[in-house]
Amino acid sequence: MRKAFLQLHGAVLLAGFTGILGRLITLNEGLLVWYRLLFTALTLWVLFFLRKQLKRTSLREILKITGVGAIAALHWVTFYGSIKYANVSVALVTFSAIGFFTAIFEPLIVRKPFNFRELLLGLIAIAGISLIFHFDPQYKTGIIFGLISALLGSLFPIFNSLLLKKHTPETVTLYELSGGFLFLCCLLPFYLHYVPPTHVLPTLSDLGWLLVLAWFCTVWAFHLSMNALKKISAFTVNLTYNLEPLYGIALAFIVYREDKLLAGSFYIGLSLIVISVLLQTWFVYRSHKKVVPAVG
């Protein structure tokens, strides 16, 4: 369990850095995610082929996994849209609604009873976001994008926890990211028609940051979070991802001095989110300690 939590927090730390990269890369959100998935999928196919980690999978299962990849692609597009229309700090904190959405969708998808403690902890995070929502109306569009991103982001870890019961993390990651790329290939022409970009090809600087985003913040982070899901529930994974704002905001404060743009209500809201994460982590750890191993 301890190793799973370390892997999870490593993935969250890498995820926190994606917000900074989203602002550094000058491409619009649709193209940014398209290039991210292109580089990531190509890297995974080469790595898994050389390591002989490609597993035979039925077409039906591949379609299931790629469908989840489409959700992941839309989640990323709306997440980076939130950064472009607001800023890194606001986008990352709005993402914290993922715990609330998970507490609703996970029982419906896996057909288990609602956990009212999880709902309450998710509502604490929502209360924090609500405080931030009102501190400056100029970020309204970015916050709406962020909430859509959180809703979509709550779904694919739930589906991943089910997929990992039948497939290896490598198989799920490969087909999921490849499926997300193919889905975005179909969607992008329509998206760019309504959200026209200033440029389509990445600059040299963009290319370097895109490779960092693909190799470290996607391939490695996905591997860590997939392994964590083997031991930790989807809700706990999603709620722990609420720590992503802490890492990302700290970097945004240092790199972009966004602390000068944020009011006191932002910090109160952020405190509520941190409390919800710490409480859930403590509850999970306590319940694990109560499990007595069988003698045999």
C-alpha positions in Angstrom: 0.0 0.0 0.0 2.8 2.4 0.8 4.5 1.8 -2.6 1.1 2.5 -4.3 0.8 5.8 -2.5 4.3 6.8 -3.4 3.6 5.9 -7.1 0.4 7.9 -6.9 2.0 11.0 -5.5 4.8 10.8 -8.1 2.2 10.8 -10.8 0.5 13.8 -9.2 3.7 15.7 -9.0 4.3 15.2 -12.7 0.7 16.1 -13.4 1.2 19.4 -11.5 4.0 20.3 -13.9 1.6 20.0 -16.9 -0.1 23.2 -16.0 3.2 25.1 -16.4 3.8 23.4 -19.7 0.3 24.3 -20.9 1.2 27.9 -20.6 4.7 27.6 -21.9 3.5 25.9 -25.1 2.0 28.5 -27.5 -0.2 26.2 -29.4 -4.0 26.3 -28.7 -5.4 23.6 -26.5 -6.6 21.3 -29.3 -3.3 21.2 -31.1 -1.4 21.0 -27.9 -3.2 17.8 -26.9 -2.9 16.4 -30.5 0.8 16.7 -30.5 1.1 15.4 -26.9 -0.8 12.2 -27.9 1.1 11.9 -31.2 4.5 11.9 -29.4 3.2 9.7 -26.5 1.6 7.1 -28.7 4.6 6.8 -31.0 6.9 6.4 -28.0 4.8 3.7 -26.4 4.5 1.7 -29.6 8.3 1.7 -30.1 9.1 0.9 -26.4 6.5 -1.9 -26.0 7.6 -3.4 -29.4 11.3 -3.4 -28.4 10.5 -4.8 -24.9 8.0 -7.3 -26.3 5.2 -6.0 -24.1 2.6 -5.9 -26.8 -0.3 -8.3 -25.8 -2.9 -9.9 -28.1 -6.2 -8.3 -27.3 -9.6 -8.8 -28.9 -11.1 -6.1 -31.1 -14.0 -5.7 -28.6 -11.6 -5.0 -25.7 -9.5 -2.6 -27.9 -12.6 -0.6 -28.7 -13.5 -0.4 -25.0 -10.0 0.9 -24.1 -9.8 3.4 -27.0 -13.2 4.7 -25.9 -11.8 5.6 -22.5 -8.9 7.2 -24.4 -11.3 9.5 -26.2 -12.6 10.7 -22.8 -9.0 11.3 -21.6 -8.3 13.3 -24.8 -11.4 15.5 -24.2 -10.4 15.9 -20.6 -7.0 17.3 -21.6 -8.4 19.6 -24.2 -10.8 21.2 -21.7 -8.0 21.3 -19.1 -5.6 23.3 -21.3 -8.5 25.4 -22.5 -9.1 26.3 -18.8 -5.4 27.4 -18.6 -5.6 29.5 -21.8 -8.9 31.2 -20.8 -7.9 31.8 -17.1 -4.5 30.9 -15.7 -2.6 27.9 -14.3 -3.7 28.4 -10.7 -7.4 28.8 -11.5 -7.4 25.8 -13.9 -5.6 23.5 -11.4 -7.9 24.4 -8.5 -11.1 24.0 -10.5 -9.8 20.5 -11.4 -10.3 19.6 -7.8 -14.0 19.0 -8.5 -12.9 15.6 -9.8 -13.4 14.1 -6.3 -17.0 15.2 -6.2 -17.8 13.9 -9.6 -16.1 10.6 -8.8 -18.2 10.1 -5.7 -21.3 10.4 -7.9 -20.2 8.4 -11.0 -18.2 5.6 -9.4 -21.1 4.0 -7.6 -23.3 4.3 -10.7 -20.7 2.7 -13.0 -19.4 -0.1 -10.8 -22.8 -0.6 -9.2 -21.9 -0.2 -5.5 -23.7 1.8 -2.8 -23.0 5.6 -2.5 -20.3 6.5 0.1 -21.7 9.5 1.8 -18.3 10.3 3.4 -16.8 10.5 -0.1 -19.7 12.7 -1.2 -19.1 15.0 1.8 -15.3 15.2 1.1 -16.1 16.0 -2.5 -18.5 18.7 -1.5 -15.8 20.3 0.7 -13.6 20.6 -2.5 -16.6 22.0 -4.4 -17.1 24.6 -1.6 -13.4 25.6 -2.1 -13.9 26.0 -5.8 -17.1 28.0 -5.2 -15.1 30.5 -3.2 -12.6 30.8 -5.9 -15.3 31.1 -8.6 -16.5 34.4 -7.1 -13.2 36.1 -6.5 -12.8 37.4 -10.0 -15.5 37.1 -12.8 -12.9 37.5 -15.6 -12.0 33.8 -15.0 -15.5 32.5 -15.5 -14.9 30.9 -18.9 -11.7 29.2 -17.7 -13.5 27.9 -14.6 -16.3 26.4 -16.7 -13.7 24.7 -18.9 -12.1 23.4 -15.7 -15.3 21.9 -14.4 -16.0 20.1 -17.6 -12.4 18.8 -17.5 -12.9 17.6 -13.9 -16.1 15.8 -14.9 -14.4 14.0 -17.8 -11.3 13.4 -15.7 -13.4 11.6 -13.0 -14.6 9.0 -15.5 -11.5 7.5 -17.1 -9.8 6.4 -13.8 -13.1 4.6 -12.9 -13.1 2.8 -16.2 -9.3 2.2 -15.9 -9.8 0.4 -12.5 -12.2 -2.0 -14.3 -10.0 -2.5 -17.4 -7.0 -3.3 -15.2 -8.8 -6.3 -13.8 -8.5 -7.9 -17.3 -5.4 -6.2 -18.9 -1.9 -5.1 -18.0 -1.2 -1.4 -17.3 1.0 -1.4 -20.5 -1.9 -2.6 -22.7 -4.4 -0.2 -21.2 -2.0 2.8 -21.5 -1.0 1.9 -25.1 -4.5 1.5 -26.6 -5.9 4.3 -24.5 -3.5 7.0 -25.6 -3.5 5.7 -29.2 -7.3 5.8 -29.1 -7.3 9.3 -27.7 -5.0 10.4 -30.6 -7.2 8.8 -33.3 -10.4 10.3 -31.8 -8.7 13.8 -31.7 -7.6 13.3 -35.3 -11.3 13.1 -36.2 -12.4 15.9 -33.9 -9.7 18.4 -34.5 -10.8 19.8 -37.9 -14.2 20.7 -36.5 -12.6 22.1 -33.3 -10.1 24.3 -35.2 -12.9 25.6 -37.4 -14.7 27.1 -34.3 -11.5 27.8 -32.4 -9.0 28.9 -35.1 -5.3 28.8 -34.0 -2.7 31.5 -34.5 -0.3 28.8 -35.8 -0.5 25.0 -36.4 3.2 23.9 -36.3 5.0 24.1 -33.0 8.0 26.4 -32.6 11.3 24.9 -31.6 10.7 25.8 -28.0 7.2 24.3 -28.2 8.6 21.0 -29.6 11.0 20.7 -26.6 8.3 21.2 -24.0 5.9 18.9 -25.9 8.5 16.1 -25.6 8.8 16.7 -21.9 5.0 16.7 -21.6 4.8 13.4 -23.6 7.7 11.4 -22.1 7.6 12.5 -18.5 4.2 13.9 -17.7 2.3 11.4 -19.8 4.1 8.1 -20.3 5.8 7.9 -16.9 2.8 9.5 -15.0 0.3 7.1 -16.6 2.5 4.1 -15.7 2.7 5.3 -12.0 -1.0 6.0 -11.7 -2.0 2.7 -13.4 0.1 0.7 -10.9 -1.4 2.7 -8.0 -4.9 1.8 -9.2 -4.1 -1.9 -8.6 -4.1 -1.2 -4.8 -6.0 2.0 -4.3 -9.7 2.9 -5.2 -10.5 5.2 -8.1 -12.0 7.7 -5.7 -8.8 7.9 -3.6 -6.7 8.3 -6.8 -8.9 11.1 -8.0 -9.1 12.8 -4.6 -5.3 12.6 -4.2 -5.0 14.2 -7.6 -6.5 17.3 -5.9 -3.0 17.8 -4.6 -2.1 18.6 -8.2 -3.0 22.3 -7.6 -0.5 22.5 -4.8 2.4 21.4 -7.0 1.2 23.3 -10.0 0.3 26.5 -8.2 3.6 26.6 -6.4 5.3 26.4 -9.8 3.0 29.1 -11.2 3.8 31.4 -8.3 7.5 30.9 -8.8 7.6 31.1 -12.7 4.7 33.4 -13.4 4.1 35.2 -10.1 0.4 34.4 -10.2 0.3 35.0 -6.5 0.0 38.7 -7.3 -3.3 38.1 -9.2 -5.1 36.0 -6.5 -7.3 37.3 -3.7 -7.7 35.9 -0.1 -10.7 33.8 -1.0 -8.5 31.8 -3.4 -6.3 30.6 -0.5 -9.4 29.8 1.7 -10.8 27.7 -1.1 -7.4 26.0 -1.6 -7.3 25.2 2.1 -10.6 23.4 2.0 -9.4 21.3 -0.9 -6.2 20.3 1.0 -8.3 19.4 4.0 -10.5 17.1 1.9 -7.4 15.3 0.5 -5.8 14.9 3.9 -9.0 13.5 5.5 -9.5 10.9 2.7 -5.9 9.8 2.9 -6.1 9.4 6.6 -9.4 7.4 6.4 -7.9 5.1 3.8 -4.7 4.5 5.8 -6.7 3.8 9.0 -9.0 1.3 7.3 -6.0 -0.5 5.8 -4.3 -0.7 9.2 -7.5 -2.4 10.6 -7.2 -5.3 8.1 -5.6 -8.3 9.9 -3.9 -10.7 7.5 -5.1 -14.3 7.5 -2.8 -16.9 9.1 -2.2 -19.9 6.9 
